[in-house]
Amino acid sequence: MIKKWIAFAKKETVLCAALALALISSCLVLPDRKYLEYIDFRTLAILFGLMSVMGGLQKAGVFRYIAEGMLKKVGDVRQLVLILVFLCFFFSMAITNDVALITFVPFTFTVLKLLDQADRLLIPVVVMQTIAANLGSMLTPIGNPQNLYLYGKAGMSVGEFLLLMFPFTAVSFLLLMAWCLCQGKKKGTLKVTFGETADLNGERGKIFVYMILFAVCLLTVAHILPYGVMLIIVAAAVAVMDRQVLARVDYSLLLTFVGFFIFIGNMGRIEAFRRFLEGIILGHEVATAVISSQVISNVPAALLLSGFSDNFRALIVGTNLGGLGTLIASMASLISFKFIAKENKSLRGRYLGYFAVVNIVFLAILMLTETLLP
């Protein structure tokens, strides 16, 4: 039993930390009716809906089917690298950075092995896929959990959010494009063929329903449909179609949010702590968000800092840029690292070194972009 708890704690470090902080803070501020006011049920409901829908589409093979179709048209290394990296960049805007990496990183292993390119391209491509997923996801409110949460807190329209993050996304696109063109500079023709390709023939009905459910989620994000209605529709439809999809939802993420909601709510009621943290954050939201993300990752940073500053635009920028840097700056980055470690443990050192250098370069350029913007 003890070994199981230790294994769980290693796997769900952030969740355990969130629950521990909630428990400790509840000793300082005893539970009362205000605890329910801490929790942003709208964010939790939308996260659950999006994770359920994306889990269903992923299980149906939609994303792999699209990727295979694109790669069949590849003619050289440059095109191969561009497609593998920008699949993560553009898909993360709609299916979240986590789902993009879970879908396309293992797929990349298969493709590079088929083409005998794994030795040269595996580490650089997977690192850039990870960066691409983190940077592409920052454009939209549904690209990652902290965006969805801060978007709801800010009361912004979708258009306002897109305009806020577009300059950083555009610079990211150019940086990724430049890297891909340099990485794929070697000549030589390629032809990708798959022995067993994704087949959607038996899943078209489900896919159609999942797309409708995705539209329902977007209506809730846009404040058109109440989140309670969306939650009932999505949960009921997915339960009828495939209960296994509901079992694959990342409930640990939802519980992590709840833990931090309780901790932030309690600490906000302690006057001395609230004044201390406000003194550090106010006027320095972007820098504080970037720095704190390096230590606790950008989702917890967004939850924590939003309790002590209402400059949500700066927090959105800071927590998105803060996803670059250390391996834990964005929890999505751990997904790629785990895939690499599982594939070949001897690659971990080289991967971490390459990851650190490229992340620092991208973060420095995007921070410079932030200072130059009006």
Buried (B, 14 or more C-beta within 10 A) or exposed (E): EEEEEEEEEEEBBBBBBBBEBBEEBBEEBEEEEEBEEBBBEBBBBBBBBBBBBBBBBBBBBBBBBBBBEBBEEBEBBBBBBBBBBBBBBBBBBBBBBBBBBBBBBBBBBEBBEBBEBBEEBBBBBBBBBBBBBBBBBBBBBBBBBBBBBBBBBBEBEBEEBBEBBEBBBEBBBEBBBEBBEEBBEEEEEBEBEEEEEBEBEEBEEBBEBBBEBBEBBBBBBEEEBEBEEBBEBBBEBBEEBBEEBBEBBBEBBBBBBBBBBBBBBBBBBBEEBBEEBEEEBEEBBBBBBBBBBBEBBBBBBBBBBBBBBEBBBBBBBBBBBBBBBBBBBBBBBBBBBEBBBEBBEEBEEBBBEBBBEBBEBBBEBBBEBBEEEE
